[in-house]
Amino acid sequence: MVGAVLGAGLALGSGVGGAAPAAEAGTAGPEGTGTTATTASRATAAAPARVPVGSRELFVGDFETGDFSQWGQCQAKNLNKRCRTIGAGNDQMRIVPAPDARQGQYAARFNIRPGDVPPFGGGERSEVQSNAAGALVHEGDERWYEWSMKFPEDFENPRGVWFIVLQWHSSSGSPPLAINVERNGDIMIGGDGLKGEPRRSLGKVRRGEWVDYVLHVKFSQDRDTGFIEGWENGVQTVPRYNRAAMKDDENYLKQGVYRDNGPATWVMQDGLRVTAP
């Protein structure tokens, strides 16, 4: 069964998603299990349109705990540790209170600067990760993802090869599914872990304003079985199309900023919610 909510981020005020499974409910445990927030804590202005999402709430990573404890692992320069240990964050990632939040009382600001590479290497990164049951997906799973993002007014389009703000990561290599910011400013459904899969734009970067997104995905290694569709501010900008979104048995979820290089900047994220039929 599919419920109906008021767009990404704003949608969270509807309270359509049912109670989270017992393993997911409450303040995050060691692996960052998310929370089931109340309708009151998510309330905000009315959204421009209704977007259908799942009726079962599986994971919430909307920072309404006032810290990063909904998530499992926090990764940034000189940082790779359990999110519950960093409280409201630091100069690399921090909780931002209302009125700067998109929904509820809190959002997260992910700061990134040249050289911000975590202890394990790779690109420049300020990200949160969850391996909780509600954030993991397997072959055949169908999910809806709601979240909101805000870029600074002086945000420069990426200069490098990749700039990822949301990713569904496999056990190794590049993510098979990711939301990328492209050099032309497109918010793109991509994922370099799978070659040859079609890419679609959810819309352009809208500097200095909150933008709400919904992504509906059926996860599969088979491009004829899997599909994706997406909405920006309640308007469907990506009609349903077929593509694979997995390259092995499981994807875990990451949010924040991950890029190869670029100038100092930030991205704010809020309202992430995962639902299923």
Secondary structure, DSSP 8 states (H G I E B T S, - for coil): -EEEESSTTGGGGG--S----TTT-SS--TT-------HHHH--S--SS-EEEESEEEEEES-TTSSSTTSSEEEETTEEEEGGGSTTB-SSEEEEETTSSSSTTEEEEEEE-TT---TT-SSEEEEEEE-STTT-EETT-EEEEEEEEEB-TT-----SS-EEEEEEE-SSSS-SEEEEE-TTSEEEEE-TTSTT---EEEEE--BTSEEEEEEEEE--SSTTT-EEEEEETTEEEEEEEE----SSSEEEEEEEEEES--SSEEEEEEEEEEEE-
